[in-house]
Each structure stands twice: as C-alpha cells, then as structure tokens.
Amino acid sequence: MKSMSWEIERLKRCSVLVSSTELNKKALAAASASTTMMCLRRTWSSITFPLHERFTSIGVFDSGIGGLTVAKALRELLPSEDIFYLGDTARVPYGNKSAETVERYSLELAGMLMRENAKTIVVACNTVSSVAIPKLRTSVSVPVIGVIEPGAQAAIAITRNRHIGVIGTRATIRSGAYENALRALNVHVRVSSRACPLLVPLIEEGLLNDELTDQRYRAISTP
C-alpha cells in the first residue's frame, strides 16, 4: 500500500479485497454486487485494451469508499486482474461541487492511476460519471468506463413496470444523466429522480445500518 494524501488501496491478484480502515472492510462486506456485476459484464466485453506491456492494472476511482462495491464486482468478474483502487476521501463529497471542480478532481485522480500503469479506468463515482466522462476520455490514452450507462442498462433489464427511481447527489440529479441514458434505451420509461445529499456523509461515516440512515431512505422513498 502506498502512502498518499488520499486513501489508496492496491488489490493484488489472488488476495482478499480489503481496505486500510475497518470502515471500508465493513462497507465491502455489506456490499451486494449482483447488479454491478451485470453492468460490468456487458460493458467489459466491448473494451479494447492497450497492448503495451507497461499497462498492467485496472484503475478504479471514486470520491470515497462507495466505489469498493464496483471493485468487488470487478474482482469477482476478473479474478486474474490487478486492481488499483483510489478513493478521494480527503475531498468527499463531490456532489455539492461545480462541474468544473469535479472535472479537475477527476483528471487528477485519472493521472494518478495512469502513473500506476492502468490499462483502463473505471469511474465508480456517479457524480464524475455524470459530468466529467467526456473530458476524461479526451485526456487519457486508455479506455474510460463510467457507471451511468451500465446502471441504466441494468435498471431497464430488471424493471417490471417501466417506472425507475433514481437517487443521487445534487450534481448527478441536476445533470439529468440517468434520465437521458434510461430514455435512450426505452423512450417509454418513467423516471423519478431525487437528490439525497445527506446520504453520502452518513454512508462515508459507516452508518450504513443506522436508524438515521434508514430514516433518510424512508423520506427519500416516500412519494
């Protein structure tokens, strides 16, 4: 593990996915990756990786620890790959920041992953995926995968009534990225979106199974 201002986790081949803090271990253990697996499996089959031998790992970044669910799914989907996870816990949350700031942060994180010889970059952050993917794809020389399109595909695949609820940071909801992606797949889908800025700090503080977090979820899901 390397020492940097942001929490960095090297996930070695044939090792258990862990983090440097007990909080991250709990978050990872509680993660359900079935939907993420379905998203990644569909997306991964279309990726062409650089052939140069110096590109050795899959880089994953998020604004905090939530992206560990994506890293877990990648480990299950691609057990022979090295995964380098980067969580910007020093500047979380991203959802209340401007698009320009999110772009700048994402370019910094992508640059760090490129210096670790990433052969592709998986953006495990909805906020970055909603506002900064085009900038990233024109700025790095490896494939960049966001979570908006795969998430929309998974939602369309499992919805029973074509009514899909989307919760996210203010920036994600304001961008309309999920609505656009969902309606690009099915013009008849009904999308209900709600920003939930208080969930990020609750989850980042390890209050995943706390009554306060449950209250927020109930408030969000109430029509």
C-alpha positions as a Python dict, from the first residue, in 0.01 Angstrom:
ca = {
    (1, 'M'): (0, 0, 0),
    (2, 'K'): (132, 344, -94),
    (3, 'S'): (113, 644, 137),
    (4, 'M'): (-60, 946, -23),
    (5, 'S'): (-291, 1226, 85),
    (6, 'W'): (-579, 1022, -48),
    (7, 'E'): (-658, 669, 60),
    (8, 'I'): (-501, 429, -191),
    (9, 'E'): (-553, 57, -195),
    (10, 'R'): (-357, -191, -405),
    (11, 'L'): (-565, -503, -458),
    (12, 'K'): (-323, -779, -553),
    (13, 'R'): (-413, -1082, -763),
    (14, 'C'): (-542, -1377, -556),
    (15, 'S'): (-582, -1162, -246),
    (16, 'V'): (-887, -1065, -47),
    (17, 'L'): (-1029, -723, -127),
    (18, 'V'): (-967, -517, 186),
    (19, 'S'): (-904, -159, 281),
    (20, 'S'): (-678, 24, 520),
    (21, 'T'): (-966, 103, 755),
    (22, 'E'): (-1216, -117, 935),
    (23, 'L'): (-1489, 108, 798),
    (24, 'N'): (-1407, 9, 442),
    (25, 'K'): (-1399, -359, 533),
    (26, 'K'): (-1749, -334, 674),
    (27, 'A'): (-1873, -142, 373),
    (28, 'L'): (-1725, -401, 141),
    (29, 'A'): (-1863, -695, 336),
    (30, 'A'): (-2212, -544, 322),
    (31, 'A'): (-2196, -470, -49),
    (32, 'S'): (-2425, -651, -288),
    (33, 'A'): (-2260, -661, -629),
    (34, 'S'): (-2509, -861, -835),
    (35, 'T'): (-2640, -561, -1032),
    (36, 'T'): (-2292, -415, -1066),
    (37, 'M'): (-2169, -749, -1198),
    (38, 'M'): (-2438, -749, -1466),
    (39, 'C'): (-2346, -393, -1568),
    (40, 'L'): (-1974, -463, -1585),
    (41, 'R'): (-2005, -792, -1770),
    (42, 'R'): (-2195, -622, -2052),
    (43, 'T'): (-1961, -327, -2072),
    (44, 'W'): (-1634, -521, -2038),
    (45, 'S'): (-1694, -736, -2343),
    (46, 'S'): (-1674, -430, -2569),
    (47, 'I'): (-1347, -286, -2434),
    (48, 'T'): (-1022, -299, -2631),
    (49, 'F'): (-722, -267, -2401),
    (50, 'P'): (-382, -115, -2490),
    (51, 'L'): (-138, -388, -2586),
    (52, 'H'): (175, -225, -2444),
    (53, 'E'): (318, -437, -2163),
    (54, 'R'): (351, -142, -1925),
    (55, 'F'): (-29, -122, -1890),
    (56, 'T'): (-86, -376, -1616),
    (57, 'S'): (-377, -289, -1386),
    (58, 'I'): (-739, -182, -1385),
    (59, 'G'): (-771, 157, -1219),
    (60, 'V'): (-1087, 233, -1022),
    (61, 'F'): (-1160, 564, -854),
    (62, 'D'): (-1439, 719, -653),
    (63, 'S'): (-1487, 1024, -435),
    (64, 'G'): (-1488, 795, -130),
    (65, 'I'): (-1543, 434, -28),
    (66, 'G'): (-1863, 360, -221),
    (67, 'G'): (-1665, 252, -525),
    (68, 'L'): (-1543, -52, -333),
    (69, 'T'): (-1866, -222, -443),
    (70, 'V'): (-1752, -180, -804),
    (71, 'A'): (-1402, -302, -715),
    (72, 'K'): (-1557, -607, -551),
    (73, 'A'): (-1762, -683, -861),
    (74, 'L'): (-1452, -647, -1078),
    (75, 'R'): (-1262, -888, -855),
    (76, 'E'): (-1540, -1144, -898),
    (77, 'L'): (-1570, -1085, -1271),
    (78, 'L'): (-1195, -1069, -1343),
    (79, 'P'): (-1014, -1258, -1066),
    (80, 'S'): (-682, -1271, -1253),
    (81, 'E'): (-654, -894, -1289),
    (82, 'D'): (-471, -648, -1066),
    (83, 'I'): (-698, -370, -944),
    (84, 'F'): (-579, -34, -815),
    (85, 'Y'): (-847, 146, -612),
    (86, 'L'): (-828, 516, -533),
    (87, 'G'): (-1078, 685, -301),
    (88, 'D'): (-1057, 1063, -267),
    (89, 'T'): (-1174, 1068, 95),
    (90, 'A'): (-995, 1399, 151),
    (91, 'R'): (-1240, 1585, -73),
    (92, 'V'): (-1560, 1382, -48),
    (93, 'P'): (-1840, 1455, -129),
    (94, 'Y'): (-1823, 1565, -492),
    (95, 'G'): (-2197, 1615, -534),
    (96, 'N'): (-2203, 1969, -395),
    (97, 'K'): (-1915, 2093, -611),
    (98, 'S'): (-1923, 2262, -950),
    (99, 'A'): (-1884, 2064, -1271),
    (100, 'E'): (-1552, 2239, -1333),
    (101, 'T'): (-1420, 2132, -993),
    (102, 'V'): (-1537, 1773, -1042),
    (103, 'E'): (-1364, 1764, -1381),
    (104, 'R'): (-1040, 1892, -1226),
    (105, 'Y'): (-1052, 1638, -945),
    (106, 'S'): (-1126, 1353, -1184),
    (107, 'L'): (-835, 1446, -1410),
    (108, 'E'): (-603, 1447, -1109),
    (109, 'L'): (-723, 1103, -999),
    (110, 'A'): (-703, 962, -1351),
    (111, 'G'): (-349, 1095, -1378),
    (112, 'M'): (-251, 913, -1060),
    (113, 'L'): (-398, 589, -1194),
    (114, 'M'): (-216, 634, -1525),
    (115, 'R'): (108, 668, -1333),
    (116, 'E'): (25, 329, -1183),
    (117, 'N'): (9, 189, -1539),
    (118, 'A'): (-368, 145, -1555),
    (119, 'K'): (-483, -15, -1879),
    (120, 'T'): (-837, 111, -1828),
    (121, 'I'): (-1003, 346, -1582),
    (122, 'V'): (-1334, 263, -1420),
    (123, 'V'): (-1508, 569, -1278),
    (124, 'A'): (-1704, 429, -984),
    (125, 'C'): (-1849, 771, -896),
    (126, 'N'): (-2191, 872, -1024),
    (127, 'T'): (-2113, 1243, -997),
    (128, 'V'): (-1796, 1215, -1204),
    (129, 'S'): (-1970, 981, -1449),
    (130, 'S'): (-2248, 1233, -1498),
    (131, 'V'): (-2036, 1543, -1563),
    (132, 'A'): (-1674, 1454, -1644),
    (133, 'I'): (-1660, 1141, -1864),
    (134, 'P'): (-1621, 1331, -2196),
    (135, 'K'): (-1329, 1533, -2055),
    (136, 'L'): (-1164, 1221, -1917),
    (137, 'R'): (-1195, 1031, -2243),
    (138, 'T'): (-1024, 1308, -2435),
    (139, 'S'): (-749, 1345, -2175),
    (140, 'V'): (-621, 991, -2117),
    (141, 'S'): (-493, 730, -2359),
    (142, 'V'): (-681, 429, -2215),
    (143, 'P'): (-1050, 335, -2214),
    (144, 'V'): (-1265, 512, -1953),
    (145, 'I'): (-1579, 342, -1823),
    (146, 'G'): (-1845, 527, -1627),
    (147, 'V'): (-2137, 389, -1428),
    (148, 'I'): (-2428, 579, -1583),
    (149, 'E'): (-2484, 373, -1899),
    (150, 'P'): (-2424, 32, -1734),
    (151, 'G'): (-2650, 133, -1446),
    (152, 'A'): (-2924, 241, -1683),
    (153, 'Q'): (-2896, -87, -1874),
    (154, 'A'): (-2931, -285, -1553),
    (155, 'A'): (-3234, -81, -1443),
    (156, 'I'): (-3408, -129, -1777),
    (157, 'A'): (-3337, -501, -1761),
    (158, 'I'): (-3496, -554, -1419),
    (159, 'T'): (-3782, -303, -1405),
    (160, 'R'): (-4127, -460, -1401),
    (161, 'N'): (-4341, -153, -1466),
    (162, 'R'): (-4105, 79, -1658),
    (163, 'H'): (-4101, 321, -1364),
    (164, 'I'): (-3747, 370, -1235),
    (165, 'G'): (-3640, 571, -932),
    (166, 'V'): (-3302, 744, -929),
    (167, 'I'): (-3137, 883, -616),
    (168, 'G'): (-2802, 1059, -622),
    (169, 'T'): (-2601, 1365, -536),
    (170, 'R'): (-2725, 1707, -637),
    (171, 'A'): (-2477, 1717, -924),
    (172, 'T'): (-2582, 1376, -1057),
    (173, 'I'): (-2953, 1457, -1046),
    (174, 'R'): (-2902, 1808, -1184),
    (175, 'S'): (-2711, 1669, -1483),
    (176, 'G'): (-3004, 1454, -1596),
    (177, 'A'): (-2752, 1189, -1700),
    (178, 'Y'): (-2955, 892, -1577),
    (179, 'E'): (-3279, 1019, -1728),
    (180, 'N'): (-3108, 1068, -2064),
    (181, 'A'): (-2943, 726, -2054),
    (182, 'L'): (-3263, 549, -1950),
    (183, 'R'): (-3477, 717, -2214),
    (184, 'A'): (-3215, 647, -2478),
    (185, 'L'): (-3274, 279, -2403),
    (186, 'N'): (-3652, 298, -2369),
    (187, 'V'): (-3847, 611, -2461),
    (188, 'H'): (-4149, 487, -2266),
    (189, 'V'): (-3973, 459, -1932),
    (190, 'R'): (-4089, 681, -1645),
    (191, 'V'): (-3810, 823, -1434),
    (192, 'S'): (-3848, 972, -1086),
    (193, 'S'): (-3531, 1141, -956),
    (194, 'R'): (-3443, 1286, -619),
    (195, 'A'): (-3124, 1437, -484),
    (196, 'C'): (-3013, 1297, -147),
    (197, 'P'): (-2700, 1490, -39),
    (198, 'L'): (-2723, 1371, 323),
    (199, 'L'): (-2675, 1004, 236),
    (200, 'V'): (-2312, 1039, 130),
    (201, 'P'): (-2176, 1164, 465),
    (202, 'L'): (-2387, 908, 653),
    (203, 'I'): (-2251, 617, 450),
    (204, 'E'): (-1895, 753, 449),
    (205, 'E'): (-1913, 764, 829),
    (206, 'G'): (-2003, 394, 839),
    (207, 'L'): (-2368, 447, 932),
    (208, 'L'): (-2492, 206, 668),
    (209, 'N'): (-2720, 16, 907),
    (210, 'D'): (-2803, 307, 1132),
    (211, 'E'): (-3154, 425, 1215),
    (212, 'L'): (-3069, 776, 1096),
    (213, 'T'): (-2975, 639, 754),
    (214, 'D'): (-3293, 431, 746),
    (215, 'Q'): (-3494, 745, 820),
    (216, 'R'): (-3334, 922, 528),
    (217, 'Y'): (-3409, 633, 295),
    (218, 'R'): (-3772, 628, 406),
    (219, 'A'): (-3800, 1001, 350),
    (220, 'I'): (-3650, 970, 4),
    (221, 'S'): (-3876, 682, -100),
    (222, 'T'): (-4195, 849, 20),
    (223, 'P'): (-4397, 975, -281),
}
